[in-house]
Amino acid sequence: MMELKAKVLIVDDDEGLRYALKDRFEFWGCEVSVAADGREALAAAAKCAFDLIMLDLSMPVMDGFEVLSNLRKDGHPADVVVLSAHGSVDKVVQALQDGADDFLTKPADFDLLEQVVQKSVERRKVRLSLDALAERSGIQVLAAAPAMKEVLATADRVAAADTTVIISGESGSGKQVVAEYIHAASPRRDGPFVYVNCVAISNDLIESTLFGHERGAFTGAQSRKPGRLEAAAGGTAFLDEIGDISSDLQTKLLHFLEAGEFERVGGNQTVCVDCRILAATNKDLAAEVAAGRFREDLFYRLNVISLRVPPLSERPEDVPLLGEAFLTRFATELKRGPLRLAPRTLEVMQGYAWPGNVRQLKNAMERMVVLAVNDVLTPDLLPPEVLENRDVVAGDEVGPDISGDLSYRDAVSDFKRRLIGRVLDDCGGNQTKAAEKLGLQRSYLNRMIKDLDLRS
């Protein structure tokens, strides 16, 4: 038996089902309220911040769609699981488009209900923990995977000290986000956070970029210029891709880490700077030391605390959180209305390895927002490499036949043909009603009907 410890509102005009669900939730340790119609539900939701609302779609006076619309408009934080009769696929699709988090068909299967509710409660716990982290650090941290939570917990502990930290991980995995989190959670949070990409700056310029230079130090140096370390005084300097710096620069950096001082390029005056150093690399520095490419003493001086940011393939639980965050960001930037990821889309995203890590996921979400025709992002909008060799295009009701050798494009066309054909049948061939149900412009639907040869 699971212990949910959640506040639940059950909304259903069927008294028998209402109280059967109530008994089950109380058995699981929940605090339960009930409502017989939509008006009662909204009144209850106005008084209590429920964790979960079980919402019947078909009710007299005010149906579930109107309740859902009001809940989302008012910004109610609860997860909403809609209850629908068998065969009401179109209603479920509309509810998910309108902001429902999941659905169950009646009569309620308690084993399936337990799975759905457990997933909902876990989502809420994650959101609360992320909010707490963000409030404490001042930046938004998105992590649901145990491995990433452990990284952040360690970062939280080391933030209070001035200890040097080296952050390792694949390119695009989020090393800079961890560095920013450490800075924002540290006593230096009011000081500057200065980022230096050591591999993006040529060997001729990286030393003067870090330590600054005096007038006449080299051709074009017409005046004294402070370096990034001076700019980071009182705060934190984050040296990204530190495994790529030259041996001469390694020597000078080691001296700064040990003594807190350096000389600008072309100068002989000692400059003292109080800043914390965080470093990152996608290389195995121990192997670089063994190969003679990285100073052993600098490695040990940097490696006081070591944090490894796991790749996205090791933390699939983070994919939905990051995806939703990027979705919100790009929808806002591109002036789109609220967009949602279809459940099947999330499944596909979590099943993909994301070799390009968070950066690749970010680019994929931007692509989906640009290509999206309606408010629900379906799997066919994902990049081809994510969809390769996968049965991802549709759900159970109208899935394409991909048992043979259909190409990706043919599979997508097959799905569209089946879905649009079914909706047109449901609407008696009325394209205006079908476009409404699909969330498409009528002119766009008409063009698709012609392209897919559905005019008959």
BELTATA-V76347 format. One record per pair of residues at least 12 apart in sequence whose ideal C-beta (glycine too) atoms are under 8 Angstrom apart, sorted by the first residue. I is the first residue (numbers start at 1). J is the second residue. D is the distance in whole Angstrom. If there is no record, write none. Layout:
# BELTATA-V76347
i=[I,I]
j=[J,J]
d=[D,D]
This chain:
# BELTATA-V76347
i=[1,1,2,2,2,3,3,4,4,4,4,4,4,4,5,5,6,6,6,6,6,6,6,7,7,7,7,7,7,7,7,8,8,8,8,8,8,8,8,8,8,9,9,9,9,9,9,9,9,9,9,9,9,9,10,10,10,10,10,10,10,11,11,11,11,11,11,11,11,11,11,11,11,11,12,12,12,12,12,13,13,13,13,13,14,15,17,17,17,18,18,19,20,21,21,21,22,24,24,25,28,28,33,33,37,37,37,37,38,38,38,38,38,38,38,39,39,41,41,41,42,42,42,42,45,45,45,45,46,49,49,49,50,50,51,51,51,51,51,52,52,52,52,52,52,52,52,53,53,53,53,53,53,54,54,55,55,55,55,55,55,55,56,56,57,57,57,57,57,57,58,58,58,64,64,64,65,65,65,68,68,68,68,68,68,69,69,71,72,72,77,77,79,79,79,79,79,80,80,80,81,81,81,81,81,81,81,81,82,82,82,82,82,83,83,83,83,83,84,84,84,84,85,85,86,86,88,89,90,90,90,93,94,96,96,96,96,97,97,97,97,97,99,99,101,101,102,102,102,102,104,126,126,129,130,130,130,130,133,133,133,136,136,137,137,137,138,138,138,139,139,139,139,140,141,141,142,142,142,142,143,143,143,144,144,144,144,144,145,145,145,145,145,145,146,147,147,147,148,148,148,148,151,151,151,151,151,152,152,154,154,155,155,155,155,155,156,158,158,159,159,159,159,159,160,160,160,162,162,163,163,164,164,164,164,164,164,164,164,164,164,165,165,165,165,165,165,165,165,166,166,166,166,166,166,166,166,166,166,166,167,167,167,167,167,167,167,167,168,168,168,168,168,168,168,168,168,169,169,169,169,169,169,170,170,170,170,171,171,171,171,172,172,172,172,172,173,173,173,173,173,173,174,174,174,175,175,175,175,176,176,176,176,178,178,179,179,179,179,179,180,180,182,182,183,183,183,183,183,186,186,188,188,188,188,191,191,191,191,191,191,192,192,192,192,192,192,193,193,193,193,194,194,194,194,194,194,194,194,194,195,195,196,196,196,196,196,196,196,197,197,198,198,198,198,198,198,199,199,199,200,203,206,206,206,207,207,207,207,208,208,208,208,208,209,209,210,210,210,210,210,210,211,211,211,211,211,211,211,211,211,212,212,212,212,212,212,212,212,212,213,213,213,213,213,213,214,214,214,214,215,216,217,217,217,217,218,218,221,224,226,227,229,229,229,229,230,230,232,232,233,233,233,234,234,235,235,236,236,236,236,237,237,237,237,238,238,238,239,239,239,239,240,240,241,241,241,242,242,242,242,243,243,243,243,243,243,244,247,250,250,250,251,253,254,254,254,254,256,257,257,257,257,258,260,260,260,261,277,279,285,285,285,286,311,311,312,312,312,312,312,312,313,313,313,316,316,317,319,319,319,319,319,320,320,320,320,322,322,322,323,323,323,323,323,324,326,326,326,326,327,327,327,327,327,327,327,330,330,330,330,331,334,334,336,336,337,338,339,339,339,339,339,340,340,340,341,341,342,342,342,342,344,344,344,344,344,345,345,345,345,345,347,348,348,348,348,348,348,349,349,349,349,351,352,363,364,364,364,367,367,368,368,373,373,373,374,374,374,375,376,378,379,379,379,380,380,380,384,387,388,393,393,393,393,394,394,394,397,398,398,398,398,399,399,400,400,400,400,401,402,413,416,416,417,417,419,420,420,420,420,420,420,420,421,423,423,424,424,431,431,431]
j=[27,28,28,114,118,28,29,25,28,29,30,117,118,121,29,30,30,31,51,52,117,121,124,30,31,33,48,49,50,51,52,25,30,31,32,33,50,51,52,53,54,32,33,34,35,41,44,45,48,50,52,53,54,78,22,25,32,33,34,35,54,34,35,37,38,40,41,53,54,55,56,59,64,67,36,54,56,59,83,36,37,56,59,60,56,36,106,107,108,34,36,34,108,54,108,113,34,110,113,117,114,117,48,50,59,60,61,62,59,61,62,63,64,66,67,61,62,53,55,67,62,67,70,71,71,74,76,78,74,76,77,78,76,78,78,79,120,121,124,78,79,80,81,117,120,121,124,71,76,78,79,80,81,81,83,67,68,80,81,82,83,100,82,83,82,83,84,88,91,95,84,85,91,82,83,95,94,95,98,80,82,95,98,99,100,98,99,99,98,99,124,127,101,102,120,123,124,99,100,101,100,101,102,103,104,116,117,120,95,100,102,103,104,103,104,105,106,108,103,104,105,106,105,106,105,106,105,397,423,426,437,376,437,340,342,343,376,340,374,375,376,439,338,340,120,123,116,119,120,343,116,144,321,149,142,143,144,321,152,156,181,156,185,181,184,185,184,185,189,177,180,181,184,325,177,181,318,321,322,325,315,318,321,315,317,318,320,321,310,314,315,316,317,318,317,310,314,315,309,310,315,318,178,307,308,309,310,178,181,305,307,178,181,182,185,307,185,182,305,181,182,183,185,186,185,186,187,188,276,304,305,257,276,277,278,279,301,302,303,304,305,179,182,278,279,304,305,306,307,242,278,279,280,281,285,302,303,305,306,307,179,278,279,280,281,307,308,309,280,281,282,284,285,306,307,308,309,280,282,308,309,310,311,282,309,311,357,282,356,357,359,356,357,358,359,360,309,310,311,312,357,358,309,357,358,240,280,282,309,195,238,240,280,307,309,193,236,238,278,280,193,238,236,278,235,236,238,276,278,236,276,234,235,236,276,232,233,234,235,236,275,231,232,233,234,235,236,232,235,236,238,228,229,231,232,235,236,237,238,275,238,240,209,210,228,237,238,239,240,240,241,239,240,241,242,244,245,240,241,244,241,246,245,246,249,248,249,252,265,221,225,227,264,265,227,228,227,228,229,239,249,253,227,229,252,256,262,263,264,265,271,224,225,226,227,229,230,264,265,271,225,227,264,265,266,267,264,265,266,267,266,266,264,265,266,267,265,266,266,264,264,264,256,262,273,275,271,273,273,275,273,274,275,274,275,275,276,275,276,277,278,275,276,277,278,278,279,280,277,278,279,280,279,280,280,281,282,279,280,281,302,281,282,283,285,288,294,283,295,294,295,298,295,298,295,297,298,301,273,277,298,301,302,301,272,273,274,273,302,302,299,302,303,299,354,357,353,354,357,358,360,361,353,354,355,350,351,350,346,349,350,354,361,341,346,349,350,358,361,362,341,346,349,361,365,341,361,362,365,366,339,340,341,365,368,369,377,365,366,369,370,369,369,370,369,372,375,375,369,372,375,376,377,375,376,377,376,377,376,377,378,379,378,379,392,394,395,377,378,379,381,382,392,379,382,386,387,390,392,361,364,382,386,390,386,383,382,383,386,381,383,381,382,439,440,444,438,439,440,439,439,393,392,393,394,393,412,415,408,408,408,411,412,414,415,415,418,419,422,415,418,419,422,415,418,412,414,415,418,414,414,452,448,452,452,454,438,434,438,445,448,449,452,454,454,437,438,449,454,445,446,449]
d=[7,7,6,7,6,7,5,7,5,6,5,7,7,5,6,7,5,7,4,6,8,5,7,7,5,8,6,7,5,5,8,5,5,7,5,7,6,7,5,7,7,8,5,7,6,7,6,7,8,5,7,5,7,7,6,7,7,7,5,7,5,8,5,8,7,8,4,7,7,5,6,8,7,7,8,7,4,7,7,6,6,6,5,6,7,7,7,7,7,5,7,7,8,6,7,8,6,6,7,8,8,8,7,8,5,7,5,6,6,6,3,6,7,6,4,6,6,7,7,5,8,6,6,8,6,8,6,7,8,8,6,7,8,4,6,7,8,7,5,6,5,8,7,6,5,7,8,7,8,5,7,5,7,5,6,6,7,6,7,5,7,7,8,5,5,7,5,7,5,6,8,7,8,6,8,7,7,7,6,6,7,6,5,6,6,6,8,8,7,4,8,8,4,7,4,6,6,7,5,6,7,6,5,6,6,6,7,6,5,5,8,5,8,7,6,8,6,7,6,8,6,7,7,5,5,7,8,5,7,7,6,8,7,7,7,7,7,7,8,6,5,6,8,7,6,8,5,7,7,7,6,5,7,8,6,7,8,7,6,8,8,8,6,5,4,4,4,8,7,8,6,6,5,7,7,6,6,5,5,6,8,6,7,8,4,6,8,5,7,7,3,7,4,5,8,5,6,5,8,6,5,6,6,6,7,6,7,7,7,8,6,6,6,5,7,6,6,7,5,8,5,8,4,4,8,7,7,8,5,5,5,7,8,5,7,7,7,6,8,5,7,8,6,5,7,7,4,8,6,8,8,5,7,7,7,5,5,7,5,7,6,7,7,4,8,5,8,6,7,6,7,8,8,7,7,5,7,8,7,6,3,7,7,6,8,5,6,5,8,7,7,5,4,6,3,7,5,7,5,7,4,6,5,7,5,7,4,8,5,7,7,7,7,6,6,8,8,5,5,7,6,8,8,6,7,4,8,8,7,7,7,7,5,6,6,8,7,4,3,7,8,6,6,8,7,4,8,8,6,5,7,5,8,5,4,7,7,5,7,8,5,7,7,6,5,7,7,5,7,5,6,6,6,5,6,6,5,8,4,4,8,6,7,8,6,8,6,7,6,8,7,7,8,5,6,6,5,6,6,8,7,8,4,6,7,8,5,7,6,6,8,7,5,5,3,8,6,4,7,8,6,8,5,4,5,7,5,7,4,4,8,6,7,5,2,7,7,7,7,7,8,7,7,7,5,6,7,6,7,4,5,6,6,6,7,6,7,6,5,8,6,5,7,6,7,5,7,7,7,7,5,7,8,5,7,6,7,4,7,5,7,4,8,4,6,6,6,8,7,7,5,5,7,7,6,6,5,6,8,6,8,5,7,7,6,7,7,7,8,5,5,8,7,7,8,6,8,4,5,6,8,7,4,6,7,4,8,8,8,5,5,7,7,8,5,7,7,6,6,8,6,7,6,6,6,7,7,5,4,7,6,8,7,5,8,7,7,6,5,4,8,6,6,7,6,7,6,7,6,6,6,8,6,6,5,7,8,5,5,6,5,7,7,6,7,7,5,6,6,5,8,7,8,5,6,7,7,7,4,8,8,7,7,7,5,8,6,5,7,7,6,4,7,8,6,7,7,4,6,6,7,8,4,6,8,6,5,7,6,6,7,5,6,8,4,4,7,7,8,7,5,5,6,7,8,8,4,4,7,6,8,6,7,6,5,7,8,7,7,7,6,7,7,6,6,5,6,8,7,6,6,7]
